[in-house]
Amino acid sequence: MRAPVLFVSLLLCVACQQPPDHSAAAPACDPAVMKCAFTPPTAMGSDDSSGGASSGSDEETAAFSGSVLVFDDDYFDRGTTFSAKAKVTATGESGARVTGDYDGTTFQLADVLKSAGNWFLVTPDAGSGALPTLMPIDTRSSKADALSVGVANSVDVDSIFSFLNTERSTERAQIVLSLVDNSLRSVPGVTGTLTTEVTAYRAAGGWIGDNVTDSSGMIFFGNVQAGSALSKVTISLSGAVTARVDVTVMAGAVSLVSAVGSP
C-alpha cells in the first residue's frame, strides 16, 4: 500500500537539528567560529509552498532572520559560514516570493508565509563557487531569529557526476534526497524513480547507478528537466518504503530534501 502523502500523516520534520545517524550530532555552536552541523530540511508528500498561488485569507506571515552555511561535502549535512553574498527568497502571502539580502553574516526576510514546507532559495553571488540551493523549511516552528539555510558547493555536486562519467548541465536541476525514518535514522533498501538523465545512489564513499539506498539513505537525481521558474516534480519511492515525494526545482539549482518515511 502506498504511504499517505500528507505532511502531517508522514510526520514531517522540517529543519530538524538532529542529523541522521550517518552523521554524528553536533552541539549548538556559532558557525562564525566553529564547524557547525546542519540537517537538510525534510519534506514528503504535498508541497504547500512551491511558489504558486495559495488560496485563503487566513495566511499567517512572520519576519525571519538567520545565516547561510556552505556544505562541506556531498552528504550535504554539515557546513561552515558562507562568507560571500547571496539573495535569499521564500514564499510569502498568496504565493508571492519575498526577498532579502545575505551580506556574508546574516539575512532578513519580511512577510514569510508560515507553512509546513516553505521552499527557501539561496542564490549566491557569481564566482563564489556555490550553486543556487532550494530547501523546504517548516516556518511554523522554526525560530524566527535563528534560521539556517545552506548552499551546495559546485565541486561537491560535480564530483557526483564524475562518479557517473557525465557532466552537470547548468540548464537543468539537481536533487539530493536523503531518506530517514521517524527516529531520523537513514533508511536503506529504497529505490527512487523520476524522469531524469541520471539517477545515482550513495555507496561505499561514492555514487553508483542502478542500485538501492545504502546505510546513508541518499539518492541523487541529476540533470532534471526544469525551467527558470520554480516548479514541482514528484519522486516515487519503492522497496523498503513506498511513497511519493514532491520536490520544488529550478534550472541551475540544487534541491536538498530529507524525507521521513518508515518501512
C-alpha positions as a printed Julia matrix, in Angstrom:
263×3 Matrix{Float64}:
  0.0    0.0     0.0
  1.32   3.45   -0.87
  2.12   5.62    2.12
 -0.02   8.73    2.69
  1.33  11.89    1.11
  0.04  14.47    3.55
  2.67  16.28    5.59
  1.15  15.56    9.0
  0.4   11.89    8.41
  4.01  11.34    7.4
  5.39  13.06   10.49
  7.1   15.8     8.54
 10.18  17.02   10.36
 11.42  20.17    8.69
 14.71  21.83    9.65
 15.35  19.27   12.42
 18.61  19.93   14.19
 19.29  16.23   14.9
 21.17  14.75   11.92
 20.61  11.25   10.53
 22.74   8.53   12.08
 25.32   8.53    9.29
 26.49  11.82   10.79
 27.17  12.39   14.49
 25.1   15.06   16.21
 26.91  18.29   16.93
 26.37  20.64   19.87
 24.99  24.12   19.37
 27.7   26.34   18.0
 28.49  29.66   16.42
 29.16  28.99   12.7
 31.36  32.06   12.55
 34.0   30.43   14.72
 33.11  26.72   14.78
 32.32  23.93   12.34
 28.56  23.54   12.6
 26.21  20.68   11.78
 23.27  21.35    9.52
 20.48  18.89    8.71
 18.71  19.39    5.38
 15.03  20.09    5.95
 12.55  17.3     5.37
  9.57  17.05    3.09
  7.37  14.26    1.89
  4.04  14.45    0.15
  2.19  17.59   -0.87
  4.25  20.71   -1.34
  2.26  23.62    0.06
  4.54  26.47   -0.99
  6.33  25.71   -4.23
  5.93  29.27   -5.43
  2.46  29.06   -6.91
 -0.54  30.98   -5.63
 -2.15  29.78   -2.43
 -5.76  30.35   -1.52
 -7.48  31.63    1.58
 -7.35  34.87    3.56
 -6.13  33.38    6.87
 -2.47  33.09    5.86
 -0.08  33.91    8.69
  3.27  35.52    7.98
  6.29  36.47   10.05
  9.72  38.07    9.71
 12.73  35.73    9.75
 16.46  36.3    10.06
 19.39  33.93   10.06
 22.57  32.76    8.41
 23.74  30.82    5.37
 26.09  27.83    5.56
 28.06  26.26    2.72
 28.09  22.47    2.89
 31.42  20.72    3.37
 30.86  17.62    1.23
 28.34  15.57   -0.75
 26.49  14.42    2.35
 25.13  17.99    2.47
 24.58  17.83    6.23
 27.49  19.85    7.65
 28.89  23.22    6.79
 30.53  26.45    7.82
 29.55  30.08    7.45
 29.15  31.15    3.83
 31.24  34.33    3.61
 30.09  35.53    0.18
 26.92  37.49   -0.55
 23.64  35.96   -1.71
 19.94  36.53   -2.3
 17.53  34.61   -0.07
 13.91  34.16   -1.11
 10.91  32.37    0.39
  7.17  32.11   -0.19
  5.02  34.9     1.21
  1.31  35.64    1.09
 -0.69  34.31   -1.88
  2.35  32.51   -3.25
  4.4   35.67   -3.85
  8.15  35.38   -3.28
  9.77  37.63   -0.67
 13.46  38.5    -0.99
 16.26  39.53    1.34
 20.0   40.14    1.01
 22.6   38.0     2.77
 25.7   40.09    3.48
 28.06  37.27    4.44
 26.81  37.24    8.01
 23.02  37.48    8.23
 19.87  37.92    6.18
 16.39  39.2     6.97
 13.08  38.36    5.29
  9.75  40.04    5.98
  6.25  38.59    5.46
  7.34  34.95    5.13
  4.42  32.53    4.98
  4.18  30.17    7.94
  3.81  26.7     6.42
  4.96  23.11    6.83
  7.23  23.28    3.82
  8.21  26.77    2.71
 10.83  26.39   -0.02
 13.73  28.77    0.58
 16.04  29.59   -2.33
 19.57  30.86   -1.72
 21.21  32.33   -4.83
 24.91  33.04   -4.18
 26.83  35.73   -5.99
 28.65  34.62   -9.14
 32.2   33.46   -8.54
 31.5   32.19   -5.02
 31.85  28.54   -6.02
 28.4   27.74   -4.64
 25.22  26.83   -6.51
 21.68  28.18   -6.08
 20.11  25.87   -3.5
 16.49  25.09   -2.62
 15.27  23.51    0.62
 11.94  23.35    2.48
 11.72  24.9     5.94
  8.89  24.47    8.45
  8.33  28.14    9.19
  5.59  27.31   11.69
  8.09  26.01   14.24
 11.48  27.43   13.22
 12.96  30.17   15.41
 12.31  33.45   13.65
 15.68  34.95   14.61
 17.92  31.91   14.14
 17.1   30.34   10.78
 19.83  28.42    8.95
 19.77  27.72    5.24
 22.54  26.26    3.11
 24.21  26.34   -0.27
 25.81  23.42   -2.09
 29.39  23.68   -3.31
 29.64  23.21   -7.08
 32.71  21.0    -6.61
 30.74  18.53   -4.5
 27.86  18.33   -6.98
 30.23  17.97   -9.92
 32.07  15.19   -8.09
 28.86  13.13   -8.1
 28.7   13.48  -11.86
 32.34  12.44  -12.14
 31.5    9.11  -10.47
 28.92   8.61  -13.23
 31.16   9.7   -16.11
 28.92  12.57  -17.13
 28.6   16.31  -16.52
 26.23  18.69  -14.79
 24.0   20.79  -17.05
 23.62  24.38  -15.9
 20.21  24.47  -17.64
 18.77  21.63  -15.56
 18.03  20.97  -11.89
 19.76  18.63   -9.43
 18.09  16.85   -6.48
 19.67  15.22   -3.43
 17.16  13.15   -1.45
 18.0   11.74    2.0
 15.51   9.2     3.33
 15.2    8.8     7.1
 12.75   7.08    9.45
 10.76   8.68   12.27
 13.85   8.5    14.51
 15.95  10.23   11.82
 17.89   7.05   11.06
 18.81   6.62    7.39
 16.67   4.08    5.52
 18.43   1.54    3.22
 16.84  -0.59    0.51
 14.83   2.11   -1.26
 14.66   2.83   -5.0
 13.74   6.28   -6.34
 12.07   6.87   -9.71
 11.97  10.16  -11.61
 12.31  11.03  -15.28
 15.84  12.4   -15.38
 19.17  11.99  -17.13
 20.98  10.45  -14.15
 19.91   8.59  -11.01
 22.59   7.54   -8.53
 22.81   6.08   -5.03
 25.45   6.74   -2.44
 27.55   3.63   -1.84
 30.98   2.94   -0.32
 32.0    6.59   -0.24
 30.94   7.25   -3.84
 27.88   7.22   -6.07
 26.67   4.45   -8.39
 23.68   3.94  -10.67
 21.11   1.11  -10.75
 21.07   0.39   -7.05
 19.09   0.97   -3.85
 19.86   3.25   -0.91
 22.63   2.07    1.39
 23.04   2.98    5.06
 23.19   6.68    4.1
 19.67   6.61    2.62
 20.78   9.01   -0.13
 19.63   9.25   -3.77
 20.81  11.75   -6.38
 18.75  12.79   -9.41
 20.94  14.62  -11.91
 20.04  16.95  -14.77
 16.31  17.0   -14.09
 14.35  18.94  -16.68
 13.27  22.29  -15.21
 12.58  25.85  -16.22
 13.81  29.2   -14.93
 10.79  29.49  -12.61
 10.11  27.3    -9.58
  8.16  24.16  -10.42
  7.4   20.8    -8.82
  8.43  17.24   -9.66
  7.31  14.07   -7.9
  9.72  11.28   -6.95
  8.26   7.78   -6.48
  9.86   5.6    -3.82
  9.63   1.8    -3.73
 11.27  -1.06   -1.87
 11.67  -0.66    1.88
  9.47   2.48    1.67
  6.66   3.13   -0.79
  5.71   6.79   -1.07
  5.8    9.89   -3.24
  7.93  12.94   -2.53
  7.16  16.34   -4.06
 10.25  18.48   -4.69
 10.49  22.07   -5.86
 13.12  22.55   -8.6
 14.59  25.27  -10.78
 17.07  25.18  -13.64
 20.61  25.63  -12.36
 19.67  24.96   -8.73
 20.22  22.08   -6.33
 17.21  20.91   -4.28
 18.07  19.3    -0.93
 15.32  17.23    0.72
 15.33  14.91    3.7
 12.13  12.84    3.6
 10.68  11.0     6.59
  9.31   7.55    5.83
  9.3    4.29    7.76
  9.49   0.8     6.21
